[in-house]
């Protein structure tokens, strides 16, 4: 997968490039809007990470020009302002998602993958990770032939983790996808839910699948 | 978009421009113009009335004079028919006043033959046909015609029938002409003087008006200087309300109020900046310390990982603070209006309570919700407020405590949501500060939980909806937070 990052902050651009390369992406970097637009129009990128505040030509205009040129390359906007206007403006302007600075890198990675996957056909109704099987149609979870009883929320959480097996998902992303809300307080809603899920999915079995990545979030994978 | 707007504005006529010019004109100029217009109006009416009175009075004089002369000539012709000398004197000499004939007399017999006349009459240019028909002997009220001669003089003409002879058997026709050119001259003079008076009056009153206005507005200048000095000095200064004309007292009071608000806002802002700095100090201190200690000597990879992970937690703390502060800043910008959707507040409450139920159960608490009420509000913000309150309630309760969340629609249409816990409670002296940014109770501070922004965010959300939030609490008995959304129609 080939990404283009349009970001004028050198340090930000550098760690984004490094982080994304280490996650298997090919990465181009442009340091201003004009250069970014030029590269976006020239190259065949799978996704563009576009900062809104750019010298010469801001992100809004880059996006506008890009869409005017009938390029449908997915765009993920990075904004410094958490304004509702910015969100609406971005999504109406043809952006596929947006992130507000400061953001967690794991968050960005997860969102990039979600956007990239969106372009691909719908995922299979049955997901398997190691000996854990989840059937979305019958809403049934099985591990080593044993049926696991899950509440609706637990099912949604497990499905999210399994679809993104091997990817670290941040608490913010999880709460947004599973509960459709952001928690203000240092609420432990996500922790409690993960703990309960572990009791059902991991505790009765030998090898745990759900792992905590300190400071980043949770990942489901066979280790 | 913008230019289209400007085009639409161009439509309304010049009138609006004039009105705007008048509104922005100086008070002195406005008063001067108003005085001038008023003076013009009053003087016009007064001089007009005077002119009319003089005209009427002059007319009366001339009429009476003609009436008297008709009477005198009739009497002379009737009583002294033979006294030609007297008649001569009356006709020839009485008329010759100051240089030119003031009036002319002509006496003719019934056949139109002139018997006597003032010598100047034929040369005066009066058209004999201009005389009115003679009034009968029984009438004393003269019929009057006017005649304008080629020489530019104006005459009043009348004629009357008279009797003469020893038995009054002979008919005579008396014709009289009075020169009223003088009247015209007097009226002309009057008009010229009136014009002068009007002009001078308008000019003077505008001048005096400007002076009076300037004098009258002097306290305004004084007030402006005082205000300038006050604001330039310090915000805790106030304008003395007593020393001003009565009209300025409300203004001075309003200004003082504004100053009070500003002072309060400034105090809050600087307190807030201090709190913010303090709040940022802790995570940054942790970050610096950890990085320094870690770098001080070589370590194995696990140690570095530990440090970086710990750093990440601090960064997340910073990011959360920024995120919430941005939310508060945006909510305080009154230009932001919350999205409004209609939903059942009870259902949303139930939903959020369900999210927190596992957490509550783990903490050994019972958590219930009840009630229904239709609500028009921003659903996401409503959920955010509820989740903040439930989070607080859970954190400030002990195993075995109960948390109840209820929705109720009051009789006046207000939707009231109560989150009541039987937890620790808040000390009375801390209760009024719980909505302040970064405020945390003594217990909270020691265990380092929470950001101190949760209730501030709840309050912001309620203000955005035109509602309010109230808190009652008792140490050891628990806390109840009430949210009130105004009736839908009242918004």
Interface residues (C-beta under 8 A of the other chain):
Chain A: X81 X82 X83 X84 X100 X102 X103 X104 X153 X179 X181 X182 X183 X184 X185 X186 X187 X188 X189 X192 X193 X195 X196 X214 X215 X216
Chain B: X308 X309 X310 X311 X312 X313 X315 X316 X318 X319 X320 X322 X323 X324 X326 X327 X330 X336 X352 X354 X355 X356 X358 X359 X362 X380 X383 X384 X387 X388 X391 X392 X395 X449 X450 X451 X453 X454 X457
